[in-house]
Amino acid sequence: MPKGFRGGFGGLGNIGKLMKEAEKAMQRIDQVKDELMAITVEASAGGGMVKVTANGAGAILSIKIAPEVVDPDDVEMLEDLVLAAVKDALEQSATVREEKMAEATGGLPGLPGLP
């Protein structure tokens, strides 16, 4: 017998407790995912000429472009402004998502279902 063996399956109680904690964490994650859908972030580029709104789940919800920035002779500038605003919105969304998930999981890494 291994040293410290007491017989029975006492270690399984710890597994059961761990499973219950994991289940609670998954419920919190599902709740946070719903919350993230309702959170919005806005980013802009070109002094507010291009505005992008995204939700906390990382979905782009809208892109607004001021008419005066639309120049048929300089499409590249508009493309750059849109790209910059989209990148910023997605970065903000990722930050919000990471913060909310860390709150929900208590900072536990590697839980399935994390976006």
Secondary structure, DSSP 8 states (H G I E B T S, - for coil): --TT--STTTHHHHHHHHHHHHHHHHHHHHHHHHHHHH-EEEEEETTTTEEEEEETTS-EEEEEE-GGG--TT-HHHHHHHHHHHHHHHHHHHHHHHHHHHHHHHTT-S--TT--
